[in-house]
C-alpha cells in the first residue's frame, strides 16, 4: 500500500518553489540592472538637415545610463522640441544601443512678415526667421497677413495660407525652382510669378496637376522656340486651353 504524502512534505515543496521564484526574480532584476545593459551608443536615423550629434544632445542621455531605465517618453519630448523635427521614435537595441529615429520638417516656402521672412514647412509650421532671403530658391507666398509673430516650432496663422501651401504642395520638383511668388490674396484669382518675371493667372486652386503640366509645356515651348518674344502673361484658368499673351 502506498503511503500518503505527509502535509509537512507538501509545505516544504511549496516553500522551496517560492524561494526558487524569488531567487530567480532577484537574479533577473540584478542582471537587467547590471552594467551589461549600460548605454554605450545612441544611433540616430533619419537626420539629413540636422547632425546626429545635435539629436544626441537633445536626447540628454548620459552614456552609461541603464538601457531599461531610460524614459522613452521624455526622450521623445526632448528631441521633438526642435522645430525641425516632426516625428520621433525610440527603440532599444540590446545590449547597449538606443536607436532614435526622426522625421525632419522640410522648408516648403517663405512668408513675409513685418519682422522678416518666415520659412515654413508644408503644414505651415515656422522653421526659421530670416532677415534676408538672397540665395533662397523657395517660393514666397504673398497676399496674406500673418496674425502673430511666429517663433520656430509654431504654426503660422493667416487667412488663405492653406491655399498657398496647397499650391506649393502640388508644385512638381521640375517646376518649383522656376516659381518666385504666389499671390493668394484672391482665392478665385491666384497669381503666380516665375523667376523670369512672367505673370501666370491660375484661377482658383483646382485642377492643379493639370495647370502645372500646362505651365511646364508653355515654358518648355517658349525655351525651345527661342523667338525672343517676351510673354506678358499666361492664363491657365482653363488648363485644357492655356492662353499666352505676348508683350507688345
C-alpha positions in Angstrom: 0.0 0.0 0.0 1.3 3.5 -1.0 1.9 5.7 2.0 0.1 9.1 1.9 2.3 12.2 1.3 2.6 13.9 4.6 1.4 17.5 4.8 4.7 18.8 6.1 6.4 17.5 2.9 3.9 19.3 0.7 4.6 22.5 2.7 8.3 22.0 2.2 8.0 21.7 -1.5 5.8 24.8 -1.7 8.4 26.8 0.3 11.2 25.6 -2.0 9.2 26.6 -5.1 8.5 30.1 -3.6 12.2 30.5 -2.7 13.2 29.4 -6.2 10.9 32.0 -7.8 12.1 34.8 -5.5 15.8 33.9 -6.2 15.1 33.8 -10.0 13.3 37.1 -9.9 16.1 38.7 -7.8 18.7 37.3 -10.2 16.8 38.6 -13.3 16.3 42.0 -11.7 20.0 42.2 -10.8 21.0 41.2 -14.4 18.7 43.7 -16.0 20.1 46.5 -13.8 23.7 45.4 -14.2 26.4 47.1 -16.3 25.7 44.6 -19.1 22.8 46.9 -20.3 24.7 50.2 -19.8 24.1 52.6 -22.7 27.2 52.7 -24.9 25.9 54.2 -28.1 23.0 56.4 -29.4 22.2 55.7 -33.1 20.4 58.4 -35.0 18.3 57.5 -38.0 16.7 60.0 -40.5 18.9 63.0 -39.8 19.5 65.0 -43.0 19.5 68.6 -42.1 20.5 68.1 -38.5 23.7 66.5 -37.4 23.4 63.2 -35.4 25.3 64.8 -32.5 22.6 67.6 -32.4 20.0 65.0 -31.9 22.0 63.2 -29.3 22.4 66.4 -27.3 18.7 67.0 -27.5 18.0 63.5 -26.1 20.0 64.5 -23.0 21.0 60.9 -22.1 24.4 60.3 -20.5 26.4 57.4 -21.7 26.4 54.6 -19.1 22.7 55.0 -18.3 20.8 51.7 -17.9 19.1 50.9 -21.1 16.0 49.6 -19.3 15.6 52.6 -17.1 15.5 55.2 -19.9 12.3 57.2 -20.0 11.3 56.9 -23.7 8.5 59.4 -23.4 10.9 62.0 -22.0 13.5 61.3 -24.7 10.8 61.8 -27.4 9.7 65.0 -25.8 13.3 66.3 -25.6 14.1 65.6 -29.2 10.7 66.7 -30.6 11.3 70.2 -29.0 13.4 71.1 -32.0 11.3 72.9 -34.6 12.7 71.0 -37.5 11.7 67.6 -36.1 8.1 66.4 -36.6 8.3 62.8 -35.5 10.5 60.8 -33.1 10.6 57.1 -32.3 12.8 55.3 -29.8 13.9 51.7 -29.7 16.3 49.7 -27.6 18.9 47.5 -29.4 20.5 45.1 -26.9 22.7 45.1 -25.1 23.7 48.9 -25.0 22.3 50.8 -28.0 19.4 53.2 -28.2 18.1 54.0 -31.7 16.4 57.4 -32.2 14.6 57.6 -35.5 13.4 61.1 -36.6 11.4 62.7 -39.4 12.5 66.2 -40.2 10.4 69.1 -41.4 11.5 70.4 -44.8 11.2 74.0 -45.8 8.4 74.5 -48.3 8.1 78.2 -48.8 8.6 81.7 -47.4 6.1 84.1 -45.8 6.8 87.8 -45.5 6.1 89.5 -42.1 6.9 92.9 -40.6 9.9 91.2 -38.9 11.4 89.4 -41.9 10.6 86.3 -43.8 9.3 83.1 -42.1 10.5 79.8 -43.5 7.7 77.2 -43.1 7.1 73.6 -43.9 4.2 72.1 -45.9 1.9 72.3 -42.8 2.7 76.0 -42.1 5.0 75.4 -39.1 7.7 78.0 -38.8 11.2 76.7 -39.1 13.4 79.9 -39.2 13.0 83.6 -39.2 15.2 85.2 -41.9 16.3 88.8 -42.2 17.0 88.4 -45.9 16.4 85.8 -48.5 19.1 86.3 -51.0 20.2 82.9 -52.4 16.9 81.2 -51.3 15.1 79.4 -54.1 11.9 78.8 -52.1 8.7 80.4 -53.5 7.2 83.3 -51.5 3.5 83.3 -50.6 2.1 86.8 -50.7 -1.3 88.3 -50.3 -1.7 87.2 -46.7 -1.5 88.9 -43.4 0.2 86.9 -40.6 -1.7 87.4 -37.3 1.2 86.8 -35.0 4.9 86.9 -34.7 5.6 83.2 -35.1 8.5 81.6 -33.4 10.3 78.5 -34.7 8.0 75.5 -34.0 4.8 77.5 -34.0 2.1 77.1 -36.7 1.7 80.3 -38.7 -1.9 81.7 -38.7 -3.1 83.7 -41.7 -6.1 83.8 -44.0 -5.6 82.0 -47.3 -2.3 80.5 -46.1 -3.7 77.0 -46.5 -4.5 77.8 -50.2 -0.9 78.9 -50.7 0.5 75.8 -49.0 -1.7 73.7 -51.2 -0.5 75.5 -54.3 3.1 74.9 -53.3 2.5 71.3 -52.3 1.3 70.4 -55.8 4.3 72.0 -57.5 6.4 69.3 -59.3 10.1 69.2 -58.4 10.9 70.1 -62.1 9.0 73.4 -61.7 9.4 74.5 -58.2 12.7 76.4 -58.7 11.1 78.3 -61.5 8.4 79.8 -59.3 9.2 83.0 -57.4 5.9 84.1 -55.9 2.3 83.0 -55.4 -0.2 85.8 -54.7 -3.2 84.3 -52.9 -5.0 87.5 -51.9 -7.9 86.5 -54.1 -8.6 82.8 -53.8 -10.6 82.7 -57.0 -7.9 84.5 -59.0 -4.5 83.3 -57.8 -1.5 84.9 -59.5 1.8 83.1 -59.8 5.1 84.8 -60.9 8.0 82.9 -62.4 11.6 83.6 -61.6 11.8 85.1 -65.1 9.1 87.6 -64.3 6.2 86.0 -66.1 2.8 86.5 -64.6 0.6 83.4 -64.6 -3.1 83.5 -64.0 -4.0 80.3 -62.2 -7.7 81.0 -61.3 -8.9 79.0 -58.3 -6.8 76.3 -56.6 -8.4 73.5 -58.6 -7.0 71.1 -61.3 -3.5 72.0 -60.0 -1.7 69.0 -61.6 -3.3 69.8 -65.0 -2.4 73.5 -64.6 1.2 72.9 -63.6 1.6 70.5 -66.5 0.2 73.2 -68.9 2.7 75.7 -67.4 5.6 73.3 -68.0 4.5 72.8 -71.6 4.2 76.5 -72.2 7.6 77.4 -70.7 9.2 74.4 -72.4 7.8 75.6 -75.8 9.0 79.1 -75.1 12.5 77.9 -74.4 12.6 75.6 -77.5 11.2 78.2 -79.8 13.8 80.7 -78.9 11.9 83.5 -80.6 13.0 86.1 -78.0 9.4 87.4 -77.7 8.6 88.4 -74.1 5.5 87.0 -72.5 3.2 89.4 -70.8 1.2 86.7 -69.0 0.0 83.1 -69.2 -3.7 82.3 -68.4 -4.2 78.8 -67.0 -7.7 79.3 -65.7 -8.8 76.5 -68.1 -5.7 74.3 -68.3 -7.0 72.4 -71.4 -6.9 75.7 -73.2 -3.9 77.7 -71.9 -3.7 81.3 -73.3 -0.4 83.1 -73.8 -0.3 86.9 -74.1 2.9 88.3 -75.6 4.2 91.7 -74.7 4.0 94.3 -77.5 
